[in-house]
Amino acid sequence: MANVQVNYQYSRHQNKILTQSGDTPSIYSGSTSAFTEEEQMVLGNFTKNNILDGELCVNTFDNKLWYRSNDEIIELACATGTSSTDTYVVSGFVSGNTLTLTRNDVSGSTVDIDVSALTVASLSGLTDVNVTSVTDGQVITYNSTTGLWDASDVDGIPDSVIDSGLTAVKVLEQAPENTFYTDAELLVSAQDLVGDFIDAGSVIDMDGNNLLGLYIDVDVNDSTYLFVKLYGLTEIGGDEFEISHLLQVTESLSTDRGYYYEFDIKTIPFIQVKVGSINGVGTAGDVTINFNKKWHKDVKLNDNVEFENVIINQDLYVTGNIIAFNPTKIIDVTGTTYTLNETLNYNELVLHTTTASTVTISTGQLSKTSLVNIKVAGDFTVEVETEGAELIDGEISQTLYGYDNMKLYSKDSNWFTL
């Protein structure tokens, strides 16, 4: 039997037919290790109910139709009773306002449905969508308070688009860097200043920001001090924690005025602002506080960095050395000998010599980046030499005369003139 060749595709000329009430198709349950299902069928080992993968089976008594897909048999149609008046739709088409559905009755009867009264629903026609006073660019967002879908503005959608191959689609930037301040919001209005710290408004959700700005307007009345302190929370309604790196703000009050404070709250997700005061006899002062938020990036440097006239407005973390530069240092040379060995860094060292002298530049000065400017401030001679084997323009020394000037820089363990 190993040489049996079966044309599986055309081995049947009609669908599998069952004729008894309650008969249903089944999958061959015997072994297929030696012969496939198709070969077992040819060998006569199939029962009358067995069907092959992809084969249809009809029960002409029960008016039922099945289809086998892999190891599943799926029932496609089932008519009640034994008559031919079932109501399964096999096709349909629309002509004008009429939808015609054709059933699989023997008579081929049809059902006509008038669809002229049917309309396409719009957003404004839905009861749970509020689209009044809409503007370009708005989207639909859910409002859990009202239970409605509202037209809302969305920040942060870029103008640029990507082409998906079918159409141009706007996409949100992934993890955009927050480089803007939020709009100022009212935290509390005209809250009395009492002796103890009390909450100033509700908890502030920092929402991905790490800088908090407070704008505090004080109506002094008879209060003499303003105290401001921030507490951190991990969740709204949770425990409050003192923030070790933020000090209490203390202001002595005398006249009505406004104050601005900025706090770096780092990774704290929620902040509670508290205010207090020391009150004299009379009417307590009150405060109105607005706030806004911002995210800022820390500056981290891992090597030796030299700064010159640099202003850093963010936190600076340094694992190397910070080398501070001063612009210029003027050194008066008044004796007959002078050794230059300045340990600090300057942009330029000026030796103002006011007498005949010998100036020696120490070997240690080579490691500094300062320019050395030697000025003869009179009608006399100044000898300039080095402490070690280093040379000045290839010579062991240089001579300056009345009112001469010489500027030196170091490179490759030697000195050179400009």
C-alpha angles and dihedrals in degrees: 000000000000089000095055110125116197127188094223096181095058101026091110127051096187138025121273107275128206119187106181125091111258095016113142131181122256141189121253107263100193128099119290096183094101100026131023122239090260091053091046088053091052090047088057096248095124118101119227089262099050116108132185128242108281094017127131122223127197128196102205093190097052095032092234131146128200136182127201117222112181105302096347131086111208123200108224103177139010126183121193118239127359100282125106094235097099119143106223113144113229100173143358142187139183123232115179107311094340126097109199118200119192117210126206093245116139088242091053092231119182137209120219119206123192107225097174091105093053116101134189111251118239128199091252089056094057116096096218098048123086111198101156118137094009124175135199116285097024123133134203114261130175120250108206092192096058097025090231135118108241134194105249140176117247121208124211103032106141122227092229120092138200125223110234091192091258104050143346110274128191114228133190117244110253113246096343117205110250104230100157139082118242119239115272114265130196112251100176136347126217095340113176118245109234130179098260128056112268132178114276102211126314131319115292116229105216090199100195095329127114104189121073122192121198122197107196122188111194126203097195105195104157099334115117103192140032120210122190124184133170127215126194128225132189091210138006108275092017130120119297119236129200111240108230098201095050116077125209112265114232123187127180108226126217108138137020110273146137128256132196122203129179122202129193101215094176111195099351109126099199132031132196115199116209129189133193141166149191108244130202125209110299135030121002118234123241137214136215113201130194123180142191135184139221139179119226133182123234118237113231124188122185102181138053106288128189117211127199119182092335122155116202116196097181137062111288121209114189128182094178130049127297109220111200119207128206116199105236140348121200116206121194112220108199103152132077091252133034133172117206111218106144110175097193125075121251133167088234139004117209117199105201103196117195099176141037105282149148114246117200120195110212121231089238089064089070091073092059122084096218122124112235115219117187117193125188103215098193147018099296142092128265124192116209118198140157130248097227139015094304117118136218109226087335094309130102091230144007129213124220124195135199112328093349121148130205127186118199135191128186126235134155092001094304139089127244133189126235 
